[in-house]
Amino acid sequence: MATAIAEEMESLLTKRFAPTRLEIINDSAHHAGHAGDDGSGESHFTVIIEAEEFADMTRLARQRAVVSALGDIVGKRVHAVAIKANAPA
């Protein structure tokens, strides 16, 4: 079941990048009791995204673009987001 934040992340990334692949994985349960776990069940995520726009971007530029698209989610509303951003093969 998708969480509210996962759904918001999906919406923001879909609108911004029109990805050919998008997975948002809630990793919060793996971090229960660790730093950044606020007990909400929405503290840690992995984003796997493929989009044509990433073709001519460096790995760092891709990461920055995804973080920018997510607005105040990363670092404010969510403790950690692992990002795997690539261009389609």
C-alpha positions in Angstrom: 0.0 0.0 0.0 1.4 3.4 -1.0 1.8 6.0 1.7 0.8 9.6 1.3 4.3 10.8 0.9 5.1 8.0 -1.6 2.1 9.1 -3.6 3.1 12.7 -3.5 6.6 11.8 -4.6 5.2 9.8 -7.5 3.0 12.6 -8.6 5.8 15.2 -8.5 8.3 13.1 -10.3 5.8 12.0 -13.0 4.8 15.6 -13.7 8.4 16.8 -13.8 10.1 14.0 -15.7 7.5 11.9 -17.5 9.6 8.8 -16.5 9.7 5.6 -18.5 10.2 3.8 -15.2 9.4 5.0 -11.7 9.5 3.0 -8.4 9.2 4.5 -5.0 10.1 2.0 -2.3 9.3 2.8 1.4 12.4 1.6 3.3 11.2 3.0 6.6 10.7 -0.4 8.3 14.3 -1.3 7.8 15.3 1.8 9.8 13.0 1.5 12.7 14.7 2.7 15.8 17.6 4.3 13.9 18.5 7.9 13.4 15.9 9.8 11.5 13.1 7.3 12.3 10.2 9.5 13.5 7.8 6.6 13.9 5.6 7.8 11.0 6.5 4.9 8.7 7.5 7.5 6.1 11.1 8.4 7.0 13.2 6.5 4.4 12.6 5.9 0.7 14.4 4.7 -2.4 13.5 6.2 -5.7 14.3 4.4 -8.9 13.6 6.6 -11.9 14.5 6.5 -15.6 13.8 9.4 -17.9 15.0 10.6 -21.3 16.0 14.0 -19.7 18.8 12.2 -17.8 20.6 11.1 -21.0 23.0 14.0 -21.1 23.3 14.6 -17.3 26.0 13.5 -14.9 25.0 11.3 -11.9 25.2 14.3 -9.6 23.0 16.5 -11.9 20.4 13.7 -12.0 20.4 13.5 -8.2 20.1 17.3 -7.9 17.2 17.4 -10.4 15.3 14.7 -8.5 15.8 16.4 -5.2 14.7 19.7 -6.7 11.6 18.1 -8.1 10.7 16.7 -4.7 10.7 20.2 -3.1 10.5 20.2 0.7 10.1 16.4 1.0 13.8 15.5 1.1 15.5 16.5 4.4 12.5 18.2 5.9 9.5 15.8 5.7 11.6 12.6 5.0 14.9 11.8 6.6 16.5 10.0 3.7 15.9 9.3 0.0 18.2 7.1 -1.9 18.1 8.0 -5.6 18.9 5.8 -8.6 18.3 8.0 -11.6 19.2 6.8 -15.1 18.3 7.4 -18.8 16.5 4.5 -20.5 18.8 1.9 -21.9 
